[in-house]
């Protein structure tokens, strides 16, 4: 590697000039030339409508959106399911999350007794959280 070129560009208000120079193999450090317009220092100014707080506000906004997507939606569905299970009453037609369709016979605490076959009088007990849908409410 005989020649290394270093490019530098200034971003001043006046003219921006591109300066390049080759480094010889005897030079040990890196060297750049960037003329400063009007003898100004090397202060960098951040523009934009929010100034220095723009990136912080963007992160906060992303966290709020993340909260609504990840937590608020499922919590709302849980609350609707809980209300549906609490509003169950005798003779409601329901479908479990396993796909079993039956009629509510009895509700005791966390257990719901379903009649699944009228001819044999077959009943099963399921946990109330296993009720997926109240089909009686759809027909009303």
URKA-V832757 format. One record per residue. N is the residue number from 1. RES is the residue in three letters. NEAR is the number of other C-alpha atoms within 12 Angstrom. Layout:
# URKA-V832757
N	RES	NEAR
N	RES	NEAR
This chain:
# URKA-V832757
1	UNK	8
2	UNK	10
3	UNK	12
4	UNK	19
5	UNK	18
6	UNK	19
7	UNK	18
8	UNK	19
9	UNK	18
10	UNK	23
11	UNK	19
12	UNK	20
13	UNK	13
14	UNK	13
15	UNK	14
16	UNK	16
17	UNK	18
18	UNK	17
19	UNK	18
20	UNK	17
21	UNK	17
22	UNK	19
23	UNK	20
24	UNK	16
25	UNK	13
26	UNK	11
27	UNK	12
28	UNK	9
29	UNK	11
30	UNK	17
31	UNK	18
32	UNK	19
33	UNK	19
34	UNK	24
35	UNK	22
36	UNK	22
37	UNK	17
38	UNK	12
39	UNK	12
40	UNK	15
41	UNK	13
42	UNK	14
43	UNK	11
44	UNK	11
45	UNK	12
46	UNK	12
47	UNK	11
48	UNK	10
49	UNK	10
50	UNK	12
51	UNK	12
52	UNK	14
53	UNK	14
54	UNK	15
55	UNK	16
56	UNK	13
57	UNK	15
58	UNK	14
59	UNK	13
60	UNK	14
61	UNK	14
62	UNK	15
63	UNK	15
64	UNK	15
65	UNK	15
66	UNK	14
67	UNK	15
68	UNK	15
69	UNK	14
70	UNK	14
71	UNK	15
72	UNK	15
73	UNK	15
74	UNK	14
75	UNK	15
76	UNK	15
77	UNK	14
78	UNK	16
79	UNK	15
80	UNK	17
81	UNK	22
82	UNK	21
83	UNK	17
84	UNK	24
85	UNK	30
86	UNK	21
87	UNK	20
88	UNK	34
89	UNK	23
90	UNK	21
91	UNK	21
92	UNK	30
93	UNK	28
94	UNK	37
95	UNK	29
96	UNK	28
97	UNK	18
98	UNK	15
99	UNK	13
100	UNK	23
101	UNK	28
102	UNK	35
103	UNK	34
104	UNK	34
105	UNK	27
106	UNK	24
107	UNK	24
108	UNK	18
109	UNK	15
110	UNK	18
111	UNK	21
112	UNK	32
113	UNK	33
114	UNK	35
115	UNK	27
116	UNK	25
117	UNK	16
118	UNK	13
119	UNK	8
120	UNK	8
121	UNK	14
122	UNK	15
123	UNK	21
124	UNK	22
125	UNK	26
126	UNK	31
127	UNK	21
128	UNK	32
129	UNK	25
130	UNK	26
131	UNK	36
132	UNK	27
133	UNK	30
134	UNK	33
135	UNK	22
136	UNK	21
137	UNK	17
138	UNK	11
139	UNK	9
140	UNK	8
